[in-house]
Amino acid sequence: MRGFIEPSHPNLSISRQCELLKINRSSYYFQPASEDMEDLEIMRLIDEEYMRHPFYGSRKFVPYLKDKGYVVNRKRVQRLMRKMGISAIYPKPNLSKPGKNHKVYPYLLRDLSIERSNQVWSTDITYIPMKGGFVYLTAVIDWHSRFVLSYELSNTLDTTFCINALRSALKINTPSIFNTDQGVQFTSSAFTSVLKENDIKISMDGKGRCIDNIFIERLWRSVKYELIYLNEFESVHELYEALRIYFLFYNEERYHQALNNQKPKEIYFSA
């Protein structure tokens, strides 16, 4: 898990703190992606409503935003949804499209009984609004326990931060199967090669099937309703610290009804 960097630490440089906390130094320095203030307000409203009604597309968002006081046309809504990674075609956040010449793997989890930790892990990316900008969050979760193994932030939809999250999770354990959507980050050879190197079976959602990766979709809903929408983060460092505290709570203190009111860490590390 991440810790909080102290820029004015009397004894440790920023580089040393990043090294001790296993944070990429480049990620410490990045700033949120910027956008026009009105567009940011509209994107936040779209994000919140999309969490409630994931079947909403640009046609439904135009009258919804009008009721909120924003007179926008469909073209503007579509542009902002693309920036957020939300597609009007699919019933889930589509933060990336399959890359050309990237291999798409079959979905291996249909009718599979999930009976143990490290049987199946999955990952995804979601949009995180901030004051004056936004970033993207990726995380790796264990299906059996709902335990969050790692997470990373980025201000671009690149592959690197997804690979960093994967490598961090693999320092804890190795799954039998790793499931993703068909996004270019996850179909890239850079990402899949890490899985192959560790003899992990690769599974990918059917196109447009949010239910294929349901547990991480539920994680995003929890993160947003229990943390993101309740705060307005002014810096990436502030967001890092809030996520560090939240994921500790999520893993070690939060009761999950689907786990018979047990906690993810209890399930994940049980025999």
Secondary structure, DSSP 4 states (H G I P E B T S, - for coil): ------TT-SS--HHHHHHHHT--HHHHH--PBP--HHHHHHHHHHHHHHHH-TT--HHHHHHHHHHTT----HHHHHHHHHHHTB-SSSSSB----PPTT---PPP--TT----STTSEEEEEEEEEEETTEEEEEEEEEETTT--EEEEEEESS--SHHHHHHHHHHHTT---SEEEE-S-HHHHSHHHHHHHHHTTPEEEEPPTT-GGGGHHHHHHHHHHHHHTGGG----SHHHHHHHHHHHHHHHHHT--BGGGTTB-HHHHHT--
